[in-house]
Amino acid sequence: MPQKKSSAFNVRISTPQPDDDRPVSMEDFCRYLIQPNAYFFIPCRELWPGSSVNARLPPVLALTRSGQPKRDKNGKPIYMSASKWIDDNRRVEQATWHPGLPMFIADRLAVAGGWVEKRGTTSFNLYRAPRIVPGDKSKATPWLDHVHKIYPDDADHIIHWLAQHRQHPGDKVNHALMLGGDQGIRHSAATGQARRRTVEFSGDLTDPPNGLIQRLRQSGHPEDQ
């Protein structure tokens, strides 16, 4: 029987990691296998060449299978480059864009708008969920009053629709909002901020997945290939 293969990641990450003040580390990078010499810098979803990764991170102590340090014939510890360690331990087969799913999607690949199961693979989700920070709901009163003023008959539905997209970006709503009105009523003030926050870190507002993935295809580092 063929041996069962494990995920490319030693530790699976089930939820997008919040912004924090930790120093840059191995956890901030993953190897993008579809493109030569390409590593995602996860906090901003940008691609780096291996030379830049190694300039940012120190070498890593090489270990045996039993977890002991490897040593050369003179007994000195053996080190490997940071990019080599990432190649071996944090690699992804593809990049996709899928609201509502974790940052690293195990055992599935996105193909033609759907999913195929492939054990041992990892897809990197370029989508970054909006940051929802609890606050003082009374401060929303001016915005609520504005929505009710310009759309008195539909204000509740508009507010609920926007809240649904904000709180559950992975759930598809079966209709869209089309808001109109006379020039100068400030309807953009009613929805613009909510729209920006919903796709806060997702790139091109008009076509987030294609906008990001197209930039990935166009990027490269020929000087390091």
C-alpha positions as CSV (number, residue, x, y, z in Angstrom):
1,M,0.0,0.0,0.0
2,P,1.3,3.5,-0.8
3,Q,2.4,5.4,2.3
4,K,0.1,8.1,3.5
5,K,1.5,11.6,2.9
6,S,1.2,14.3,5.5
7,S,0.5,17.9,4.8
8,A,3.4,20.1,3.8
9,F,3.1,22.0,7.0
10,N,4.3,20.5,10.3
11,V,1.7,22.5,12.1
12,R,-1.6,23.3,10.4
13,I,-2.9,26.8,10.9
14,S,-6.7,26.7,11.2
15,T,-7.5,30.4,11.5
16,P,-5.9,33.6,10.0
17,Q,-3.4,35.1,12.4
18,P,-4.2,38.5,13.8
19,D,-1.8,41.4,13.4
20,D,0.7,41.5,16.3
21,D,3.9,43.0,17.4
22,R,6.1,39.8,17.3
23,P,9.4,40.0,15.5
24,V,9.6,38.7,12.0
25,S,10.1,34.9,12.1
26,M,9.7,31.7,10.0
27,E,6.0,31.8,10.7
28,D,5.7,34.9,8.6
29,F,6.8,33.1,5.4
30,C,5.8,30.2,3.2
31,R,7.2,28.8,0.0
32,Y,5.1,29.3,-3.1
33,L,5.9,26.2,-5.2
34,I,4.2,27.2,-8.4
35,Q,6.7,30.0,-9.0
36,P,10.5,29.5,-8.9
37,N,12.3,31.0,-5.9
38,A,9.1,32.7,-4.5
39,Y,8.2,33.1,-0.8
40,F,5.1,34.7,0.6
41,F,5.7,37.3,3.3
42,I,2.4,36.5,5.0
43,P,1.7,39.8,6.8
44,C,1.3,41.7,3.6
45,R,0.9,38.8,1.1
46,E,3.9,39.9,-1.0
47,L,6.3,37.6,-2.8
48,W,10.0,37.7,-1.8
49,P,13.0,36.0,-3.4
50,G,15.0,33.5,-1.4
51,S,17.9,35.9,-1.0
52,S,15.7,38.5,0.7
53,V,14.3,35.8,3.1
54,N,17.8,34.8,4.0
55,A,18.8,38.4,4.5
56,R,15.9,38.9,6.9
57,L,16.1,35.6,8.9
58,P,19.1,33.9,10.4
59,P,20.3,30.4,9.5
60,V,18.6,27.5,11.2
61,L,20.3,24.7,13.0
62,A,19.9,21.5,11.0
63,L,18.4,18.6,13.0
64,T,18.4,14.8,12.6
65,R,15.2,12.8,12.5
66,S,15.4,12.3,16.2
67,G,15.6,16.0,16.8
68,Q,19.3,16.2,17.6
69,P,21.6,18.8,16.0
70,K,23.5,17.7,13.0
71,R,27.3,18.0,13.1
72,D,30.1,17.9,10.6
73,K,33.1,15.7,10.8
74,N,34.8,18.1,13.2
75,G,31.8,18.1,15.6
76,K,30.6,21.6,14.7
77,P,26.8,22.2,14.3
78,I,25.5,22.3,10.8
79,Y,23.2,25.2,9.8
80,M,20.9,25.6,6.8
81,S,19.5,28.8,5.2
82,A,16.1,30.1,6.4
83,S,14.8,29.6,2.8
84,K,15.8,26.0,2.8
85,W,14.1,25.4,6.1
86,I,10.9,27.0,4.7
87,D,11.2,24.9,1.5
88,D,11.1,21.8,3.7
89,N,8.5,22.8,6.3
90,R,6.2,25.6,5.0
91,R,5.3,25.2,1.4
92,V,2.1,25.7,-0.5
93,E,1.0,24.3,-3.8
94,Q,-1.1,27.2,-4.9
95,A,-2.6,30.6,-3.9
96,T,-6.3,31.2,-3.9
97,W,-8.8,33.8,-2.6
98,H,-11.7,32.5,-0.6
99,P,-13.5,34.5,2.1
100,G,-14.5,32.5,5.1
101,L,-11.8,29.8,4.9
102,P,-8.6,29.6,6.9
103,M,-5.3,31.1,5.8
104,F,-3.9,27.6,5.0
105,I,-6.4,25.2,3.4
106,A,-5.3,21.6,3.8
107,D,-5.9,18.8,1.3
108,R,-7.8,20.9,-1.2
109,L,-6.9,22.7,-4.4
110,A,-9.0,25.4,-6.2
111,V,-9.8,24.4,-9.8
112,A,-12.1,26.2,-12.3
113,G,-14.2,27.8,-9.6
114,G,-14.5,24.7,-7.4
115,W,-12.4,22.4,-5.2
116,V,-10.6,19.1,-5.8
117,E,-9.4,16.9,-3.0
118,K,-5.7,16.2,-2.9
119,R,-4.2,14.8,0.2
120,G,-1.0,16.3,1.4
121,T,-1.4,19.6,-0.4
122,T,-1.9,23.1,1.0
123,S,-3.5,26.2,-0.6
124,F,-2.6,29.6,0.7
125,N,-5.7,31.9,1.1
126,L,-4.8,35.4,0.0
127,Y,-8.0,36.7,1.6
128,R,-7.6,38.6,4.9
129,A,-10.7,38.8,7.0
130,P,-11.7,42.3,8.2
131,R,-10.7,43.1,11.7
132,I,-13.8,43.4,13.9
133,V,-13.0,45.3,17.0
134,P,-15.9,45.7,19.6
135,G,-16.6,49.4,20.3
136,D,-19.2,51.8,21.6
137,K,-22.3,51.2,19.5
138,S,-23.7,54.7,20.4
139,K,-21.0,56.2,18.2
140,A,-22.7,54.6,15.2
141,T,-25.8,56.8,15.7
142,P,-24.8,59.5,13.1
143,W,-24.3,56.8,10.4
144,L,-27.5,55.0,11.3
145,D,-29.5,58.3,11.2
146,H,-28.0,59.1,7.8
147,V,-29.0,55.7,6.3
148,H,-32.5,56.1,7.7
149,K,-32.7,59.6,6.3
150,I,-31.8,58.9,2.7
151,Y,-33.4,55.4,2.5
152,P,-36.2,55.5,5.1
153,D,-38.1,52.4,3.6
154,D,-35.1,50.2,3.2
155,A,-32.7,51.3,5.9
156,D,-33.1,48.2,8.1
157,H,-32.5,45.8,5.3
158,I,-29.4,47.8,4.1
159,I,-27.9,47.7,7.5
160,H,-28.5,44.0,8.0
161,W,-27.2,43.3,4.5
162,L,-23.9,45.2,5.2
163,A,-23.6,43.6,8.7
164,Q,-24.0,40.1,7.2
165,H,-21.2,40.7,4.7
166,R,-19.0,42.2,7.4
167,Q,-19.5,39.4,9.9
168,H,-19.8,36.4,7.6
169,P,-17.8,37.2,4.4
170,G,-17.8,33.5,3.4
171,D,-21.6,33.2,3.2
172,K,-23.0,34.1,-0.2
173,V,-26.0,36.4,-0.1
174,N,-28.4,35.6,-2.9
175,H,-29.0,39.2,-3.9
176,A,-27.1,42.5,-4.3
177,L,-27.9,46.0,-3.2
178,M,-28.3,48.7,-5.9
179,L,-28.6,52.1,-4.2
180,G,-29.4,55.2,-6.1
181,G,-30.7,58.7,-5.5
182,D,-30.3,62.3,-6.4
183,Q,-26.8,63.8,-6.6
184,G,-25.6,65.1,-3.3
185,I,-27.5,63.0,-0.9
186,R,-24.3,61.3,0.2
187,H,-25.3,57.7,-0.4
188,S,-21.6,56.8,-0.7
189,A,-21.2,57.9,2.9
190,A,-23.8,55.3,3.8
191,T,-22.0,52.3,2.2
192,G,-18.5,53.4,1.3
193,Q,-16.8,52.8,4.6
194,A,-18.6,49.4,5.1
195,R,-17.5,48.4,1.6
196,R,-13.9,49.3,2.3
197,R,-13.8,47.5,5.6
198,T,-15.4,44.3,4.2
199,V,-12.5,43.8,1.8
200,E,-10.0,45.6,4.0
201,F,-6.9,43.6,3.0
202,S,-8.1,41.9,-0.1
203,G,-6.6,44.0,-2.9
204,D,-8.5,45.1,-5.9
205,L,-12.0,46.2,-4.8
206,T,-13.6,45.5,-8.2
207,D,-12.1,42.0,-8.6
208,P,-10.2,41.0,-5.5
209,P,-9.1,37.4,-6.4
210,N,-8.1,38.1,-10.0
211,G,-6.5,41.4,-9.0
212,L,-4.2,39.7,-6.5
213,I,-3.4,36.6,-8.4
214,Q,-2.7,38.5,-11.6
215,R,-0.1,40.5,-9.6
216,L,1.5,37.2,-8.4
217,R,1.8,35.9,-12.0
218,Q,3.4,39.1,-13.1
219,S,5.9,39.3,-10.2
220,G,9.2,37.5,-10.3
221,H,12.8,37.7,-9.3
222,P,14.9,36.9,-12.3
223,E,18.1,38.0,-10.5
224,D,17.7,35.1,-8.1
225,Q,16.5,32.3,-10.5
